Amino acid sequence: MKKNFLIAVLMTIATTILLGIIYPLLITGLAQLLFPEKANGQLIQKDGQTIGSRIIGQPFVSDKYFHSRPSAAGNGYDASNSSGSNLGPTNRKLLDRMRNDLGAVQADNPAMSVPVDLVTASASGLDPDITPAAAFFQVPRIARVRSVAEDQVRALVDRHIEQRQFGILGEPRVNVLEINLELDQRFPGNKQAKLNP
């Protein structure tokens, strides 16, 4: 019995050192060496300050920006509370929220049907991307607010469409933070605070 206990204690110590210290340090070191940007959260810097991450969504409510998908994570885009709403498709609370969102979004562009991702939250609540349809839907509002031609904003959306990975994985998408940064750069319009969601 004493021998089995000693073996168990030694195995626990060995596996803790191997899998709890050596392995994480090795993987972290390799990630920093081979993929430093991805290993550090794909942070986006502007004027020496971190303003967001390419892979974590954030809310944009100003009319001069492309708006993100709704978020059910905490009070919205709360990375410490990432989740969907878990409300079923017939839940009254979900239907009321979507009806209100639909009315607000439809007011931007009454002539077009609203893309579904502008009124439905993603499973994580932190989706940084919208569909090209959702981006094109917002073009008239942004062009009007920034006093630029719609064709110029449409061309910007075209440049920001990321295609499926390897041609088969995922869907075409537009990263909201990145396109909003270029909006401020190319069509500053109001010279007040930039990228103030």
VOBA-1610 file (N, C-alpha, C; in pm, whole numbers, padded with zeros to 5 digits, always signed):
BEGIN
Met+00083-00119+00000Met+00000+00000+00000Met+00088+00126+00000Lys+00193+00127+00081Lys+00283+00241+00087Lys+00350+00263-00047Lys+00386+00155-00117Lys+00450+00164-00248Lys+00354+00224-00350Asn+00227+00181-00351Asn+00126+00233-00445Asn+00101+00382-00419Phe+00096+00420-00291Phe+00076+00559-00256Phe+00192+00646-00306Leu+00314+00598-00289Leu+00432+00670-00333Leu+00433+00685-00486Ile+00396+00578-00557Ile+00388+00583-00704Ile+00283+00685-00747Ala+00168+00686-00680Ala+00061+00780-00715Ala+00106+00925-00693Val+00175+00950-00581Val+00224+01085-00552Val+00327+01127-00656Leu+00420+01040-00690Leu+00523+01072-00789Leu+00463+01095-00928Met+00363+01014-00966Met+00296+01032-01096Met+00221+01165-01100Thr+00159+01201-00989Thr+00088+01329-00982Thr+00186+01445-00999Ile+00297+01439-00929Ile+00398+01544-00940Ile+00455+01549-01082Ala+00487+01433-01139Ala+00545+01427-01274Ala+00448+01481-01378Thr+00322+01439-01373Thr+00226+01486-01473Thr+00193+01634-01453Thr+00192+01680-01328Thr+00169+01822-01304Thr+00281+01906-01363Ile+00404+01864-01345Ile+00518+01938-01401Ile+00516+01931-01553Leu+00493+01811-01606Leu+00495+01793-01751Leu+00378+01864-01820Leu+00256+01839-01771Leu+00138+01892-01840Leu+00091+02027-01787Gly+00132+02062-01666Gly+00088+02188-01609Gly+00189+02300-01622Ile+00315+02265-01648Ile+00419+02369-01659Ile+00493+02360-01792Ile+00557+02247-01819Ile+00640+02234-01939Ile+00559+02247-02067Tyr+00450+02170-02078Tyr+00369+02173-02201Tyr+00312+02312-02228Pro+00246+02380-02131Pro+00195+02516-02160Pro+00305+02614-02198Leu+00421+02606-02131Leu+00531+02696-02167Leu+00582+02669-02308Leu+00591+02543-02345Leu+00636+02506-02479Leu+00539+02556-02585Ile+00409+02532-02565Ile+00309+02575-02663Ile+00303+02727-02671Thr+00309+02795-02556Thr+00309+02941-02556Thr+00431+02996-02629Gly+00547+02937-02604Gly+00669+02980-02672Gly+00661+02959-02822Leu+00612+02842-02865Leu+00597+02817-03009Leu+00498+02913-03073Ala+00386+02939-03004Ala+00286+03032-03058Ala+00345+03172-03072Gln+00421+03216-02971Gln+00483+03349-02979Gln+00587+03356-03091Leu+00655+03247-03113Leu+00759+03242-03216Leu+00699+03234-03357Leu+00599+03146-03376Leu+00544+03120-03509Leu+00428+03212-03548Phe+00341+03246-03451Phe+00222+03326-03480Phe+00204+03435-03374Pro+00296+03528-03361Pro+00288+03625-03251Pro+00161+03709-03252Glu+00116+03753-03369Glu-00004+03837-03374Glu-00127+03761-03325Lys-00142+03637-03374Lys-00257+03556-03333Lys-00247+03516-03186Ala-00128+03485-03139Ala-00110+03444-03000Ala-00142+03556-02903Asn-00133+03679-02949Asn-00157+03794-02862Asn-00294+03858-02886Gly-00386+03785-02949Gly-00524+03832-02961Gly-00555+03917-03082Gln-00465+03927-03180Gln-00486+04006-03300Gln-00535+04147-03268Leu-00463+04211-03176Leu-00500+04346-03132Leu-00472+04448-03242Ile-00558+04548-03249Ile-00544+04655-03348Ile-00504+04782-03274Gln-00393+04842-03320Gln-00340+04964-03258Gln-00371+05084-03348Lys-00396+05196-03284Lys-00412+05322-03358Lys-00351+05432-03272Asp-00257+05505-03329Asp-00187+05612-03258Asp-00126+05561-03128Gly-00068+05439-03133Gly-00001+05382-03017Gly-00093+05330-02908Gln-00221+05323-02936Gln-00318+05278-02836Gln-00398+05161-02891Thr-00422+05059-02807Thr-00502+04946-02848Thr-00648+04988-02851Ile-00713+04971-02966Ile-00853+05012-02978Ile-00948+04894-02993Gly-00894+04774-03006Gly-00980+04657-03019Gly-00903+04538-03070Ser-00976+04433-03094Ser-00920+04310-03147Ser-00991+04275-03276Arg-00917+04218-03368Arg-00975+04177-03496Arg-01075+04063-03477Ile-01066+03990-03366Ile-01150+03871-03348Ile-01255+03885-03238Ile-01266+04003-03177Ile-01369+04028-03075Ile-01451+04148-03120Gly-01581+04129-03133Gly-01668+04238-03177Gly-01682+04345-03071Gln-01730+04460-03114Gln-01761+04569-03022Gln-01876+04649-03081Pro-01951+04717-02995Pro-02068+04788-03046Pro-02030+04920-03114Phe-02098+04950-03223Phe-02087+05079-03289Phe-02229+05130-03305Val-02261+05242-03240Val-02399+05292-03245Val-02412+05422-03325Ser-02301+05491-03346Ser-02304+05615-03422Ser-02345+05586-03566Asp-02427+05673-03622Asp-02474+05655-03759Asp-02363+05663-03863Lys-02247+05717-03825Lys-02139+05731-03923Lys-02056+05603-03938Tyr-02091+05499-03862Tyr-02017+05372-03867Tyr-02105+05256-03909Phe-02041+05151-03961Phe-02110+05025-03982Phe-02142+04968-03845His-02262+04919-03829His-02304+04861-03701His-02275+04711-03701Ser-02241+04661-03584Ser-02214+04519-03565Ser-02345+04444-03544Arg-02332+04312-03534Arg-02448+04230-03498Arg-02489+04261-03355Pro-02616+04239-03320Pro-02654+04252-03179Pro-02576+04149-03096Ser-02555+04180-02969Ser-02481+04089-02882Ser-02564+04055-02759Ala-02564+03926-02723Ala-02633+03881-02602Ala-02533+03856-02490Ala-02408+03893-02509Ala-02304+03869-02408Ala-02308+03979-02303Gly-02358+03946-02186Gly-02366+04044-02078Gly-02448+04164-02122Asn-02392+04283-02107Asn-02458+04405-02154Asn-02421+04435-02299Gly-02372+04334-02368Gly-02332+04351-02507Gly-02183+04354-02522Tyr-02130+04259-02594Tyr-01987+04248-02623Tyr-01902+04242-02496Asp-01955+04179-02392Asp-01882+04159-02268Asp-01806+04026-02279Ala-01675+04034-02304Ala-01596+03913-02329Ala-01593+03819-02209Ser-01617+03871-02089Ser-01618+03784-01972Ser-01752+03711-01956Asn-01848+03743-02041Asn-01981+03683-02032Asn-02027+03638-02171Ser-01936+03577-02246Ser-01965+03538-02383Ser-02069+03426-02388Ser-02178+03453-02459Ser-02282+03351-02476Ser-02391+03407-02566Gly-02476+03317-02610Gly-02597+03359-02679Gly-02705+03382-02576Ser-02822+03419-02622Ser-02931+03445-02527Ser-02995+03317-02477Asn-02979+03206-02553Asn-03043+03078-02522Asn-03195+03086-02520Leu-03251+03188-02584Leu-03396+03199-02595Leu-03442+03126-02720Gly-03549+03049-02708Gly-03602+02973-02821Gly-03668+03062-02924Pro-03693+03011-03045Pro-03747+03093-03154Pro-03889+03143-03128Thr-03960+03087-03031Thr-04095+03134-03001Thr-04100+03212-02869Asn-03986+03239-02809Asn-03980+03311-02682Asn-04023+03456-02704Arg-04117+03504-02623Arg-04173+03638-02638Arg-04065+03746-02624Lys-03973+03729-02528Lys-03866+03828-02506Lys-03778+03841-02631Leu-03742+03728-02691Leu-03661+03730-02813Leu-03737+03795-02928Leu-03864+03758-02945Leu-03943+03814-03054Leu-03960+03965-03040Asp-03983+04011-02916Asp-03997+04156-02894Asp-03867+04229-02924Arg-03754+04173-02878Arg-03625+04237-02905Arg-03598+04244-03055Met-03625+04134-03124Met-03600+04132-03269Met-03694+04228-03341Arg-03818+04239-03297Arg-03913+04331-03360Arg-03865+04476-03342Asn-03818+04509-03222Asn-03766+04644-03197Asn-03642+04671-03282Asp-03549+04574-03285Asp-03427+04590-03366Asp-03461+04604-03513Leu-03556+04525-03559Leu-03597+04529-03699Leu-03651+04667-03736Gly-03733+04724-03648Gly-03788+04858-03673Gly-03678+04963-03681Ala-03583+04955-03589Ala-03474+05053-03587Ala-03385+05040-03711Val-03352+04916-03747Val-03265+04893-03862Val-03337+04928-03992Gln-03465+04893-04002Gln-03542+04919-04124Gln-03552+05069-04151Ala-03551+05150-04046Ala-03559+05295-04064Ala-03439+05349-04141Asp-03324+05280-04131Asp-03204+05322-04203Asp-03220+05310-04354Asn-03291+05206-04395Asn-03300+05176-04538Asn-03434+05109-04567Pro-03544+05185-04568Pro-03677+05125-04581Pro-03703+05052-04712Ala-03624+05080-04814Ala-03647+05019-04945Ala-03596+04875-04956Met-03513+04833-04862Met-03452+04700-04871Met-03494+04611-04755Ser-03494+04479-04780Ser-03520+04386-04669Ser-03395+04378-04583Val-03417+04362-04453Val-03307+04365-04355Val-03235+04230-04352Pro-03102+04229-04367Pro-03026+04105-04354Pro-03041+04049-04212Val-03054+03920-04202Val-03085+03856-04075Val-02981+03881-03967Asp-02854+03896-04004Asp-02752+03913-03900Asp-02754+04052-03836Leu-02833+04145-03888Leu-02845+04275-03822Leu-02948+04274-03710Val-03026+04166-03701Val-03127+04156-03593Val-03113+04030-03509Thr-03016+03943-03541Thr-02995+03823-03461Thr-02854+03823-03405Ala-02841+03781-03280Ala-02710+03776-03215Ala-02638+03647-03253Ser-02507+03650-03248Ser-02430+03529-03274Ser-02428+03443-03149Ala-02384+03318-03163Ala-02380+03226-03049Ala-02287+03274-02940Ser-02176+03336-02977Ser-02080+03383-02876Ser-02117+03519-02821Gly-02192+03597-02899Gly-02221+03734-02861Gly-02105+03828-02888Leu-01997+03777-02947Leu-01876+03858-02969Leu-01833+03859-03116Asp-01923+03828-03206Asp-01889+03816-03347Asp-01837+03949-03402Pro-01713+03951-03456Pro-01656+04075-03508Pro-01698+04107-03651Asp-01768+04014-03716Asp-01797+04027-03858Asp-01947+04039-03884Ile-01979+04097-03999Ile-02114+04095-04052Ile-02107+04040-04194Thr-02222+04002-04248Thr-02224+03953-04386Thr-02207+04070-04483Pro-02162+04043-04604Pro-02156+04151-04704Pro-02293+04217-04724Ala-02401+04137-04719Ala-02536+04193-04735Ala-02565+04295-04626Ala-02524+04264-04502Ala-02547+04357-04390Ala-02464+04484-04408Ala-02344+04472-04462Ala-02260+04590-04486Ala-02320+04676-04597Phe-02360+04612-04708Phe-02419+04689-04819Phe-02549+04756-04776Phe-02625+04691-04690Phe-02751+04749-04640Phe-02727+04882-04571Gln-02612+04897-04505Gln-02583+05017-04426Gln-02518+05129-04508Val-02483+05099-04632Val-02412+05197-04717Val-02487+05329-04732Pro-02619+05330-04763Pro-02686+05461-04782Pro-02679+05551-04658Arg-02697+05493-04539Arg-02691+05574-04416Arg-02552+05634-04397Ile-02449+05553-04414Ile-02311+05600-04392Ile-02273+05705-04495Ala-02311+05682-04621Ala-02281+05779-04727Ala-02350+05912-04698Arg-02475+05906-04653Arg-02549+06028-04623Arg-02485+06104-04505Val-02454+06033-04397Val-02398+06097-04278Val-02259+06153-04304Arg-02179+06084-04384Arg-02042+06129-04411Arg-02033+06217-04536Ser-02145+06240-04602Ser-02149+06326-04721Ser-02054+06278-04830Val-02061+06148-04862Val-01982+06091-04971Val-02077+06012-05061Ala-02031+05981-05181Ala-02113+05905-05275Ala-02127+05760-05228Glu-02245+05704-05248Glu-02269+05565-05209Glu-02172+05470-05280Asp-02137+05501-05405Asp-02045+05415-05479Asp-01910+05404-05409Gln-01865+05514-05349Gln-01736+05510-05278Gln-01743+05419-05155Val-01854+05425-05082Val-01869+05340-04964Val-01888+05194-05007Arg-01961+05173-05116Arg-01978+05036-05169Arg-01843+04976-05210Ala-01759+05057-05272Ala-01626+05010-05313Ala-01543+04973-05190Leu-01559+05048-05082Leu-01490+05018-04958Leu-01536+04883-04902Val-01666+04858-04907Val-01720+04729-04861Val-01662+04617-04947Asp-01661+04636-05078Asp-01606+04534-05169Asp-01463+04497-05131Arg-01383+04597-05098Arg-01243+04573-05062Arg-01230+04497-04930His-01328+04510-04842His-01319+04449-04709His-01387+04312-04700Ile-01443+04264-04807Ile-01507+04131-04802Ile-01399+04024-04799Glu-01401+03945-04694Glu-01311+03830-04682Glu-01387+03707-04729Gln-01328+03633-04820Gln-01394+03515-04874Gln-01378+03395-04781Arg-01445+03286-04814Arg-01435+03164-04734Arg-01288+03121-04723Gln-01253+03070-04606Gln-01117+03020-04586Gln-01099+02893-04667Phe-00991+02887-04743Phe-00959+02775-04833Phe-01071+02751-04934Gly-01158+02850-04955Gly-01265+02840-05052Gly-01386+02760-05006Ile-01381+02699-04886Ile-01493+02615-04842Ile-01538+02640-04698Leu-01451+02695-04613Leu-01483+02708-04471Leu-01541+02846-04441Gly-01652+02848-04368Gly-01714+02973-04328Gly-01792+03037-04440Glu-01824+03163-04420Glu-01900+03240-04517Glu-01826+03371-04546Pro-01854+03434-04660Pro-01794+03566-04684Pro-01837+03661-04572Arg-01745+03752-04532Arg-01772+03837-04416Arg-01695+03968-04428Val-01737+04065-04346Val-01672+04195-04339Val-01643+04222-04192Asn-01517+04251-04161Asn-01479+04282-04023Asn-01519+04426-03993Val-01606+04444-03894Val-01666+04575-03866Val-01562+04677-03817Leu-01475+04638-03725Leu-01375+04732-03673Leu-01281+04778-03784Glu-01235+04686-03866Glu-01140+04722-03972Glu-01202+04816-04076Ile-01328+04788-04115Ile-01390+04876-04215Ile-01420+05013-04155Asn-01455+05018-04026Asn-01479+05147-03963Asn-01352+05229-03949Leu-01241+05162-03925Leu-01113+05234-03921Leu-01081+05297-04056Glu-01105+05221-04163Glu-01077+05277-04296Glu-01177+05386-04332Leu-01301+05375-04284Leu-01398+05483-04304Leu-01343+05614-04249Asp-01293+05609-04125Asp-01238+05730-04063Asp-01117+05782-04139Gln-01039+05690-04194Gln-00918+05731-04266Gln-00952+05793-04401Arg-01042+05730-04476Arg-01072+05774-04612Arg-01177+05885-04619Phe-01277+05878-04534Phe-01387+05975-04538Phe-01409+06034-04398Pro-01317+06115-04352Pro-01327+06161-04213Pro-01452+06243-04185Gly-01506+06314-04283Gly-01626+06393-04259Gly-01607+06486-04141Asn-01678+06458-04033Asn-01666+06536-03911Asn-01529+06517-03849Lys-01456+06622-03826Lys-01318+06611-03777Lys-01311+06589-03625Gln-01426+06572-03562Gln-01425+06549-03417Gln-01367+06412-03389Ala-01388+06362-03268Ala-01326+06235-03224Ala-01352+06123-03323Lys-01245+06054-03360Lys-01253+05946-03455Lys-01274+05814-03382Leu-01342+05724-03446Leu-01372+05592-03397Leu-01426+05599-03255Asn-01527+05679-03240Asn-01597+05689-03112Asn-01731+05620-03132Pro-01738+05489-03097Pro-01858+05413-03127Pro-01980+05477-03070
//
